[in-house]
C-alpha cells in the first residue's frame, strides 16, 4: 500500500488484523493495553462499563511485552503519586510559613492542576454536554417501563388494548389504504368475523396459521383476529417463492395458510409439497370467486360470520403468549422465524413511540412491508396501542412518497446513509430524524433522539447501567464474528472510537432485556454469547460492528461476516459500498468478496444497479483511487440490469456472491480492474487468464 493509501485507513478498516491467527490476537491486545494506559486518565472506570460490575476481560498485561508494559504503568503511577505528594507538601509549607491568605489559593490551584492532569475534567465535560440527552432519554425510558408494567399487571394482550380504542373512538380513522379509510370499528369487526370463522373450524390457542398477503388493512385485521383466539401467526414475506416460501411455512409448523388471491400462483407452486395437514384459505376481492383446489373461500365464509368477539370455548391468551412470528430478511440465507409475544410487541411499539416522541394525534405513513418490524410493529403498533392513524400502501413508491406524506415533522426508520443525511433533511425540510437500530428478535435496540447526524442511538457515558448494552472487542481471526477474550476467558470492552461487537445483556422475564429467539432453538443458541463480564452472564449477540464516540453516540460500521480479507487486510463492505454508491450517483450498490483461484482471501466485487448503463466507469475508477486504499478498491464491477431485493429493500448479497465473477455464467456485464487502474470488460478469455494467474489482480 502506498503512502497516499495509508492516509485513508478509516474508510475501510474495521480494525486491522494480521494473517496469522495468534499475531492478530497479540496485536489487538497490545493496542488494548496502550489504550488502557491512556484511557485511565480520561474518565472514571464506571463510565466505561455499561453493564459490568467487575473488571472486563484481560485488564492485566499479557504475555507479549508484559514486563515493559507493566514497568511503564508502574512508572506512570509513581510519577503521578510523586507529583501529588510534592504538591501537597508545597501547599502545607506555604500555609504554615505564609498564612492562609497564600495557602488557600495555593490549595485551590493545586486541586485544579491535579483535576486537569488526571483527566477527570474531560469526563465531567462529557457528562455536562450529554446530560440533557441522557436525562430526556431516562425520563422517557422510565415512562416506557411504567406503561409496560401496567399492561403486564393487567395481563393485557394486543386485542385488549385495541378494544379500548374501539370503544373510545370507533369512527376515527385507524388505517388508510390507497384512498380507502378503515375506522377502528371496521378493523375490529373484520378481525372478529375472521376469529369466528377459525373458531368454528376448530382452531384454538397455540395453533399456528401462516399469513401470506400484500400490504393492506386486511393483513393487520387478520392476524389481530387470530390473536384473539390465541393462534400464532407467522407473517410471511409475500415476495418469497418456491423453496423459500415452502421453508417459511414448514419451519413455523403451520396448521393452515391464509393467502391473498394475488398470491394464489405462488401458493399453487408449492401446494403439492405442503404437508397434508396444512389447510389453505384464500382471500378474494369479492365473494363467490374461484379459489385453488383444496382451498377454502375465506371471503365468502366471513360474510355470514358474527361481528362479536367469540368467547364460548375460547381460551383467552395472556400477556406473555406468542403473538406472531416475524422472519429475518433472508439477506444471507433462508428466513428464520423470530418469536414475538404480546409483551414483546407492546414493548417495541411503545419504545419507539415514547423514546422518539410520537403523539397520538400524529398520522403515520409507512410504505414498508407489514410483515416486518418497522412496518408491522413500530408503525401499525401506533394505531393498535395508541389510537393513532396509519397510512400504508401496497408497495413503496419513490415518486409518491412525499406526495403521500404531506407535512412531515419527524421521520423514523433505519438505514439513512450518513453521507446524504444532511442534504436529505435540508432538501425536504425535515425537523427531526429518529434513526433507530435493532434486530426483530434482539434486545439491543437503540434510538437517535438528539438528531446527531449518522448516529443510530447512544449509550450513556454517565449512567450506562440503566440500559445494559455494550460494545466488546471482536476477534479478527474469526472475521470479527466472535468476541475476543482475555486470559480469564471474559470479554473486553471497547474504548471510544474502537469498533466492536454490539451486545445486549439478557435478563429473562424482562420485556426490554429478554431474548425470545427463534422457532429454531439451534439458531437461538447461536445468537447468545455467555461469560461476558462475569461467569454465567449472557447477552444477545447482534452480529453487527458498531463504534461509540466519546459522547456515547453509536454508529454502524458493518455486519460481521461482511468483512472480507484481501492483500492481507480486512475490508469493510459497508464502507466500500458507501464510497462506490457516492461515486456513481447514489445508486443501489452491494459489495462482497469473491474467491479467485490460487489467490489468498477474497477479491472485492461491487454490484451496481444500472439498467440504463449510465455509470461512468472511468470516473468511478478515478474516484475510488482517491477515496479508497488500493486493497479496498473493488477488483470487479458488475452492472446489474435488474436486482432482487429482500422485503426490506436490501440487495440479496449471497446470491450475487455465489455467482462469482465468471462472465460466462452471468447475464450482466462484468468489468475488472486492470493493473493500470481502469475498469475494462471481463471476457471469458480474460477470465481464464485470471484463473491461470496470467493476469494479476
C-alpha positions in Angstrom: 0.0 0.0 0.0 1.4 3.4 -1.0 1.7 6.4 1.3 -1.4 8.0 -0.2 -3.4 4.9 0.7 -2.1 4.9 4.2 -3.5 8.4 4.9 -7.1 7.0 4.5 -7.4 3.9 6.8 -10.7 5.0 8.3 -12.6 4.5 5.1 -12.4 0.7 5.1 -10.7 -0.7 8.1 -12.9 -2.2 10.7 -9.8 -3.0 12.6 -6.5 -4.2 11.0 -5.6 -7.8 11.5 -2.5 -9.9 10.6 -2.5 -13.0 8.5 -1.6 -15.3 11.3 -4.2 -16.1 14.0 -2.0 -15.5 17.0 -0.4 -12.5 15.6 -3.8 -10.9 15.1 -4.7 -11.5 18.7 -1.4 -10.2 20.0 -1.5 -7.0 18.0 -5.0 -6.2 19.2 -4.2 -7.0 22.8 -1.1 -4.7 22.6 -3.4 -1.9 21.3 -5.7 -2.6 24.2 -3.1 -2.1 26.8 -1.8 1.1 25.2 -5.4 2.4 25.3 -5.8 1.3 28.9 -2.7 3.3 30.0 -4.0 6.4 28.2 -7.7 5.8 29.0 -7.0 5.5 32.7 -6.5 9.3 32.7 -9.6 10.2 30.8 -12.6 9.3 32.9 -13.8 7.1 35.8 -14.0 3.4 35.2 -17.7 3.4 35.7 -18.2 5.4 32.6 -16.6 2.7 30.5 -18.5 -0.4 31.8 -22.1 -0.4 30.5 -23.2 -3.5 32.4 -20.0 -4.8 34.0 -19.7 -4.8 37.8 -16.2 -6.4 37.6 -13.1 -5.7 35.5 -13.8 -6.8 31.9 -11.6 -9.3 30.2 -7.9 -9.1 30.2 -7.0 -5.9 32.0 -3.7 -7.3 33.1 -0.6 -7.2 30.9 -0.5 -10.1 28.5 2.4 -12.4 27.6 3.9 -10.2 24.9 5.9 -7.3 26.1 4.3 -7.8 29.5 7.3 -6.7 31.6 7.8 -3.5 29.6 4.1 -2.5 29.7 4.0 -3.3 33.5 7.0 -1.1 34.0 5.6 1.8 32.1 2.3 1.6 34.0 4.1 1.4 37.4 6.3 4.3 36.4 3.3 6.4 35.4 1.6 5.8 38.8 4.8 6.6 40.7 5.2 9.9 38.8 1.6 10.8 39.5 1.8 10.0 43.2 5.1 11.8 43.5 3.7 14.9 41.8 0.6 14.9 44.0 2.8 14.3 47.2 5.1 17.2 46.2 2.2 19.5 45.5 0.6 18.7 48.9 3.9 19.3 50.7 4.3 22.6 48.9 0.8 23.7 49.9 1.4 22.8 53.6 4.7 24.8 53.6 3.1 27.8 52.1 0.2 27.6 54.5 2.5 27.3 57.5 5.0 29.9 56.7 3.0 32.4 54.7 -0.5 32.1 56.2 -3.9 31.0 54.9 -4.1 34.1 52.6 -1.5 32.4 50.4 -2.1 28.8 51.4 -5.8 28.7 50.3 -5.1 30.0 46.8 -2.2 27.6 46.5 -4.5 24.7 47.6 -7.2 25.6 45.0 -4.6 25.9 42.3 -3.1 22.6 43.2 -6.5 20.9 43.2 -7.3 22.4 39.8 -3.9 21.2 38.5 -4.5 17.7 39.8 -8.0 17.7 38.4 -6.8 18.7 34.9 -3.8 16.4 34.9 -5.8 13.4 36.0 -8.2 13.7 33.0 -11.3 13.9 35.2 -12.1 17.3 33.8 -12.7 15.6 30.4 -15.2 13.1 32.0 -17.1 16.0 33.6 -17.1 17.9 30.4 -18.6 14.9 28.5 -21.1 14.4 31.4 -22.1 18.1 31.2 -22.7 18.2 27.4 -24.5 14.8 27.3 -26.7 15.3 30.4 -29.7 16.9 28.5 -29.8 14.0 26.1 -29.4 11.4 28.8 -32.0 13.0 31.1 -34.5 13.2 28.3 -33.9 9.6 27.4 -34.1 8.5 31.0 -37.4 10.3 31.6 -38.9 8.6 28.5 -37.5 5.2 29.4 -39.0 5.4 32.9 -42.3 6.3 31.3 -42.0 3.3 29.0 -41.2 0.9 31.8 -44.3 2.2 33.7 -46.5 1.6 30.7 -45.1 -1.8 30.1 -45.5 -2.8 33.7 -49.1 -1.6 33.7 -50.0 -3.8 30.8 -48.2 -6.7 32.3 -50.1 -6.2 35.6 -53.4 -6.2 33.7 -52.3 -9.3 31.7 -53.2 -7.2 28.6 -53.0 -8.5 25.0 -52.9 -6.5 21.8 -56.6 -7.3 21.3 -57.4 -6.0 24.8 -55.6 -2.7 24.3 -57.1 -2.2 20.8 -60.6 -2.9 22.1 -60.2 0.1 24.5 -59.6 2.5 21.5 -62.5 0.9 19.6 -64.7 1.8 22.5 -63.3 5.3 22.9 -63.1 6.3 19.2 -65.0 3.8 17.0 -65.3 6.2 14.0 -61.8 7.6 14.0 -59.6 6.6 11.0 -57.4 3.6 12.0 -55.9 2.6 8.7 -55.9 4.5 5.4 -55.0 2.5 2.3 -54.9 3.9 -1.2 -57.9 6.2 -0.7 -60.0 3.9 1.5 -60.4 4.6 5.2 -60.9 1.9 7.8 -62.2 3.1 11.1 -61.3 1.4 14.4 -64.8 -0.2 14.4 -64.4 -1.6 10.9 -61.0 -3.1 11.7 -62.4 -4.6 14.9 -65.5 -6.0 13.0 -63.3 -7.7 10.4 -61.0 -9.2 13.0 -63.9 -10.6 14.9 -65.6 -12.1 11.8 -62.3 -13.9 10.9 -61.9 -15.1 14.5 -65.3 -16.6 14.5 -64.7 -18.4 11.2 -61.5 -20.0 12.5 -63.0 -20.8 15.9 -65.9 -22.6 14.1 -63.3 -24.6 12.2 -61.6 -25.8 15.4 -58.6 -23.6 15.6 -57.5 -22.9 19.2 -54.9 -21.4 21.5 -51.4 -22.5 20.4 -52.2 -23.3 16.8 -50.2 -21.7 14.0 -51.8 -20.1 10.9 -49.5 -18.5 8.4 -50.4 -15.3 6.7 -49.2 -14.5 3.1 -50.7 -11.3 1.9 -49.7 -8.0 0.4 -49.8 -4.7 2.3 -53.4 -3.9 3.0 -55.7 -3.3 6.1 -57.0 -6.9 5.9 -53.5 -8.1 6.7 -53.5 -6.3 10.1 -57.1 -7.3 10.9 -56.4 -10.9 10.0 -53.5 -11.5 12.5 -55.3 -9.3 15.1 -58.4 -11.6 14.8 -56.5 -14.8 15.1 -54.6 -13.4 18.1 -57.9 -13.2 19.9 -58.1 -17.0 19.8 -54.5 -17.4 20.9 -53.5 -18.5 17.5 -49.9 -17.7 16.5 -49.5 -16.0 13.1 -46.2 -16.2 11.1 -46.1 -13.1 8.9 -44.6 -14.5 5.6 -42.8 -12.4 3.1 -45.1 -12.2 0.1 -42.1 -11.9 -2.3 -40.9 -15.4 -1.5 -41.4 -18.2 -4.0 -40.9 -22.0 -4.2 -38.2 -23.2 -1.7 -38.0 -20.1 0.4 -41.8 -19.9 0.6 -42.1 -23.6 1.4 -39.4 -23.2 4.1 -41.2 -20.3 5.7 -44.5 -22.3 6.0 -42.9 -25.5 7.3 -40.3 -24.0 9.7 -43.1 -22.4 11.6 -45.1 -25.7 11.8 -48.2 -24.1 10.3 -51.5 -25.8 10.7 -53.0 -23.5 8.0 -52.1 -20.8 5.5 -54.1 -17.7 4.6 -53.2 -16.1 1.3 -54.4 -13.4 -0.9 -55.7 -14.1 -4.4 -52.8 -12.1 -5.9 -50.5 -14.7 -4.5 -52.5 -17.8 -5.5 -50.0 -18.7 -8.2 -47.1 -18.7 -5.6 -49.1 -21.0 -3.3 -50.0 -23.2 -6.2 -46.3 -23.8 -7.0 -45.8 -25.4 -3.5 -49.3 -26.8 -2.8 -48.3 -30.3 -3.7 -45.3 -30.2 -1.4 -47.1 -28.8 1.6 -47.8 -31.3 4.5 -51.3 -32.6 4.0 -52.4 -31.2 7.4 -51.9 -27.6 6.2 -55.3 -26.2 5.3 -55.5 -23.4 2.7 -57.7 -20.3 3.0 -57.9 -17.9 0.0 -58.9 -14.2 0.5 -60.5 -12.8 -2.7 -61.6 -9.2 -3.5 -65.2 -10.4 -3.8 -67.3 -13.3 -2.5 -68.1 -16.4 -4.5 -64.9 -16.3 -6.6 -62.8 -19.2 -7.7 -60.1 -20.5 -5.3 -57.3 -23.1 -5.6 -58.1 -26.7 -5.4 -58.5 -27.9 -1.8 -58.6 -24.2 -0.6 -61.5 -22.6 1.3 -63.1 -19.3 0.2 -62.4 -17.2 3.3 -64.1 -14.1 1.9 -67.4 -15.9 1.5 -67.1 -17.6 4.8 -66.6 -14.3 6.6 -69.6 -12.7 5.0 -72.0 -14.6 7.3 -69.8 -14.7 10.4 -70.7 -12.7 13.6 -69.0 -9.4 14.3 -69.0 -10.1 18.0 -65.9 -11.4 19.8 -66.0 -15.2 20.2 -65.9 -16.2 23.9 -67.6 -19.6 24.3 -65.0 -22.3 24.3 -62.1 -19.8 23.7 -59.1 -19.9 25.9 -58.1 -16.2 26.4 -54.5 -15.5 25.5 -52.3 -13.9 28.1 -49.7 -11.1 28.1 -46.7 -13.4 27.6 -48.2 -15.7 24.9 -46.7 -15.9 21.4 -48.4 -13.5 19.1 -46.7 -13.6 15.7 -43.5 -14.8 14.0 -41.5 -12.3 12.1 -38.9 -13.7 9.7 -35.4 -12.3 9.3 -35.0 -10.7 5.9 -33.1 -13.5 4.3 -30.1 -11.5 3.0 -27.7 -14.3 3.8 -29.9 -17.4 3.7 -33.3 -18.9 4.3 -35.6 -16.9 6.6 -35.6 -17.6 10.3 -38.8 -17.2 12.3 -38.3 -14.9 15.3 -40.8 -15.2 18.1 -42.8 -12.1 19.1 -45.1 -12.3 22.1 -47.8 -9.8 23.1 -45.4 -8.3 25.7 -42.6 -8.0 23.1 -44.9 -6.3 20.6 -46.1 -3.9 23.2 -42.6 -3.1 24.3 -41.2 -2.5 20.7 -44.2 -0.3 19.6 -44.3 1.6 22.9 -40.5 2.1 23.0 -40.3 3.8 19.6 -43.4 5.9 20.4 -42.2 7.2 23.8 -38.5 7.4 23.2 -38.8 9.1 19.8 -41.5 11.4 21.0 -44.6 10.3 18.9 -48.0 11.8 19.6 -51.5 10.2 19.5 -52.6 12.9 17.0 -49.8 12.1 14.6 -50.6 10.4 11.3 -48.1 7.7 10.4 -47.1 6.8 6.9 -45.4 3.5 6.2 -44.9 2.1 2.7 -42.7 -0.7 4.3 -43.8 -4.3 4.3 -46.2 -5.1 7.2 -44.6 -8.5 7.7 -41.5 -6.8 9.2 -40.8 -5.0 12.4 -40.6 -1.4 11.2 -43.9 -1.5 9.2 -45.9 -4.2 11.1 -44.9 -3.3 14.7 -43.4 0.1 15.0 -45.8 1.7 12.6 -49.0 -0.4 12.9 -48.5 -0.5 16.6 -49.2 3.2 16.9 -52.7 2.5 15.8 -53.3 -0.6 17.8 -51.7 0.5 21.0 -52.0 4.3 21.0 -55.1 5.1 18.8 -53.2 6.9 16.0 -53.9 6.8 12.3 -51.6 4.9 10.0 -51.4 5.3 6.2 -50.0 2.5 4.2 -49.5 1.5 0.5 -49.3 -1.9 -1.3 -45.7 -1.2 -2.0 -43.1 1.6 -1.8 -43.3 4.4 -4.5 -40.4 6.9 -4.6 -42.4 9.3 -6.8 -45.4 9.2 -4.4 -43.5 9.2 -1.1 -43.7 12.8 -0.2 -47.0 13.4 -2.1 -48.5 10.8 0.3 -46.7 12.2 3.4 -47.7 15.9 3.2 -46.3 17.9 6.1 -43.6 15.9 7.9 -42.4 16.7 11.4 -40.4 13.6 12.0 -39.1 10.6 10.1 -38.1 7.3 11.7 -36.5 4.2 10.4 -33.1 2.7 9.9 -30.5 2.9 7.1 -30.4 6.6 6.3 -26.9 6.9 4.9 -24.7 9.4 6.8 -23.2 10.8 3.6 -26.6 12.0 2.4 -28.3 12.6 5.7 -27.7 16.5 5.9 -28.7 17.0 2.3 -31.9 14.9 2.7 -33.3 16.7 5.7 -32.4 20.1 4.2 -34.0 19.2 0.8 -37.3 18.1 2.4 -37.3 20.4 5.4 -37.4 17.6 8.0 -37.1 18.8 11.6 -36.2 15.5 13.2 -34.7 12.2 12.2 -35.3 9.3 14.7 -32.9 6.8 13.3 -33.2 3.5 15.2 -31.3 0.3 15.3 -32.3 -3.1 16.4 -33.0 -6.7 15.4 -36.5 -8.0 15.4 -35.6 -10.8 17.8 -32.9 -8.8 19.7 -32.8 -6.9 22.9 -30.1 -4.3 22.0 -32.4 -1.7 20.5 -31.5 2.0 20.4 -32.8 5.3 19.0 -31.2 8.6 18.0 -33.2 11.2 20.0 -30.9 14.2 19.5 -30.5 14.5 15.7 -26.8 13.6 15.7 -26.0 13.1 12.1 -25.3 9.5 11.2 -25.9 8.1 14.8 -28.2 5.2 15.3 -28.6 5.7 19.0 -26.4 6.2 22.0 -25.2 4.7 25.3 -25.0 7.0 28.3 -21.5 7.8 29.5 -22.9 8.9 32.9 -25.4 6.1 33.8 -24.7 3.2 31.3 -26.1 0.7 33.8 -29.7 1.9 33.1 -29.7 0.3 29.7 -27.2 -2.5 29.7 -25.8 -2.6 26.1 -22.1 -2.8 25.3 -19.6 -2.9 22.5 -17.0 -5.6 23.0 -13.8 -6.4 21.2 -14.1 -8.8 18.3 -11.6 -11.4 17.1 -10.2 -10.5 13.7 -9.2 -14.2 13.2 -12.9 -15.1 13.1 -14.0 -12.4 10.7 -15.0 -10.3 13.7 -17.9 -12.6 14.3 -16.7 -13.9 17.7 -15.7 -12.0 20.9 -12.1 -11.5 21.7 -11.5 -12.9 25.2 -8.8 -12.3 27.7 -6.7 -14.8 29.7 -9.5 -15.1 32.2 -11.9 -16.1 29.4 -14.1 -13.0 29.7 -14.9 -10.4 27.0 -13.2 -7.0 26.7 -15.0 -3.6 26.4 -14.1 -1.4 23.5 -12.8 2.1 24.1 -14.4 5.2 22.4 -13.9 5.2 18.7 -12.9 1.5 18.7 -15.2 -0.8 16.6 -16.6 -3.9 18.2 -19.5 -6.3 18.5 -22.7 -4.8 19.8 -24.4 -6.9 22.5 -27.4 -6.6 24.9 -27.5 -8.2 28.3 -30.1 -10.9 28.7 -32.4 -10.7 31.7 -35.2 -13.3 31.5 -38.9 -12.2 32.1 -37.9 -8.6 31.4 -39.5 -7.5 28.1 -36.8 -4.9 27.5 -33.9 -7.4 28.2 -35.3 -10.8 27.3 -34.2 -12.6 24.2 -37.0 -14.8 22.9 -35.0 -16.1 19.9 -36.4 -18.1 17.0 -38.7 -21.1 16.5 -35.5 -23.0 15.7 -33.8 -23.5 19.1 -30.4 -24.2 17.5 -30.5 -20.8 15.7 -31.4 -19.2 19.0 -28.4 -20.5 20.8 -26.1 -19.3 18.1 -27.1 -15.7 18.9 -26.3 -15.9 22.6 -22.8 -15.2 24.0 -22.0 -16.3 27.5 -19.5 -15.4 30.2 -19.1 -11.8 29.1 -18.0 -9.8 32.1 -18.6 -12.5 34.7 -19.0 -16.2 34.6 -22.6 -17.2 33.9 -23.9 -13.9 32.4 -25.3 -13.9 28.9 -26.0 -11.4 26.1 -27.7 -11.2 22.7 -25.0 -11.1 20.0 -26.3 -8.7 17.4 -23.8 -9.7 14.7 -23.1 -6.1 13.9 -19.9 -4.0 14.4 -20.6 -0.6 16.0 -18.5 2.2 17.3 -19.2 4.7 20.0 -17.7 8.2 20.1 -16.5 9.9 23.2 -20.0 11.2 23.9 -21.6 7.8 23.6 -23.2 8.3 20.2 -23.3 5.0 18.3 -22.5 4.5 14.7 -23.0 1.4 12.5 -19.8 0.1 11.0 -20.6 -3.3 9.4 -22.2 -6.7 9.6 -19.8 -9.3 10.9 -19.0 -11.7 8.2 -19.5 -8.9 5.6 -15.8 -8.1 6.0 -13.6 -9.8 3.6 -9.8 -10.2 3.5 -7.7 -9.1 0.6 -4.0 -8.3 0.2 -3.6 -9.2 3.9 -6.1 -6.5 5.0 -9.6 -6.7 6.4 -12.1 -4.7 4.3 -15.4 -3.4 5.5 -18.1 -3.9 2.8 -20.5 -1.2 4.1 -17.8 1.4 3.9 -16.8 0.4 0.4 -20.5 0.3 -0.6 -20.9 3.9 0.6 -17.9 5.1 -1.5 -19.0 3.2 -4.6 -22.6 4.5 -4.3 -21.4 8.0 -3.8 -19.1 7.8 -6.9 -21.9 6.6 -9.2 -24.7 8.9 -8.1 -26.1 7.1 -5.0 -27.1 4.1 -7.0 -28.1 0.9 -5.1 -24.8 -1.0 -4.5 -23.7 -4.1 -2.8 -20.1 -5.1 -2.2 -18.8 -8.6 -1.4 -15.8 -10.8 -1.6 -15.4 -13.4 -4.3 -12.9 -16.3 -4.3 -10.2 -16.2 -7.0 -8.4 -19.5 -7.7 -4.8 -19.7 -6.5 -5.1 -16.4 -4.5 -5.4 -15.9 -0.8 -8.5 -14.2 0.6 -11.3 -12.8 -1.5 -11.3 -10.1 -4.1 -13.8 -7.2 -3.7 -16.7 -7.1 -6.2 -19.2 -4.3 -6.5 -22.7 -4.9 -8.0 -24.3 -1.7 -9.1 -27.9 -1.3 -10.2 -27.5 0.4 -13.6 -30.2 -0.8 -16.1 -29.6 2.3 -18.3 -25.8 1.8 -18.3 -25.2 5.4 -17.2 -22.3 4.6 -14.8 -19.1 6.2 -16.0 -16.5 3.5 -15.2 -13.6 5.8 -15.9 -14.8 8.3 -13.4 -15.6 5.5 -10.9 -12.1 4.2 -11.1 -10.6 7.7 -10.6 -12.9 8.5 -7.7 -12.2 5.2 -5.9 -8.5 5.7 -6.3 -8.8 8.9 -4.4 -11.1 7.6 -1.7 -10.1 4.0 -1.0 -6.8 2.3 -0.2 -5.6 0.0 -3.0 -6.6 -3.2 -1.2 -10.2 -2.0 -0.7 -10.9 -1.0 -4.3 -13.3 -3.5 -5.9 -11.4 -5.7 -8.3 -14.6 -6.4 -10.2 -17.7 -4.4 -11.0 -21.0 -5.9 -12.1 -23.6 -3.6 -13.7 -27.0 -5.0 -12.8 -29.8 -4.8 -15.3 -32.3 -5.8 -12.6 -32.0 -6.7 -8.9 -33.7 -9.0 -6.5 -34.2 -7.4 -3.1 -35.5 -8.6 0.3 -38.7 -7.3 1.6 -36.8 -4.6 3.4 -35.1 -3.4 0.2 -31.8 -5.0 0.8 -29.8 -6.4 -2.1 -29.5 -10.2 -1.8 -25.8 -10.4 -1.3 -25.4 -14.1 -1.0 -27.0 -14.9 -4.4 -24.6 -12.4 -6.1 -21.6 -13.7 -4.2 -22.4 -17.3 -5.2 -22.5 -16.3 -8.9 -18.9 -15.0 -8.6 -17.2 -13.2 -11.4 -17.3 -15.7 -14.3 -18.8 -13.8 -17.2 -19.9 -16.9 -18.9 -22.4 -17.6 -16.2 -23.6 -14.1 -15.7 -26.1 -12.2 -17.9 -24.9 -8.8 -16.7 -21.7 -7.0 -17.9 -18.7 -7.6 -15.6 -15.6 -5.4 -15.5 -12.2 -6.0 -13.9 -9.7 -3.5 -12.5 -6.6 -3.6 -14.7 -3.0 -3.0 -13.4 -3.3 0.4 -14.9 -6.2 1.2 -12.6 -9.0 1.2 -15.1 -12.2 -1.0 -15.4 -12.3 -2.9 -18.6 -14.8 -5.5 -19.8 -14.1 -9.0 -18.4 -14.4 -11.5 -21.3 -14.3 -15.3 -20.9 -10.7 -15.3 -22.3 -9.5 -12.8 -19.7 -11.4 -14.7 -17.0 -9.4 -17.8 -17.9 -6.2 -15.8 -17.8 -7.0 -14.5 -14.3 -7.7 -18.1 -13.2 -4.4 -19.2 -14.5 -2.6 -16.3 -12.9 -1.6 -14.7 -16.2 -3.4 -11.5 -15.4 -2.6 -10.2 -11.9 -5.1 -8.5 -9.7 
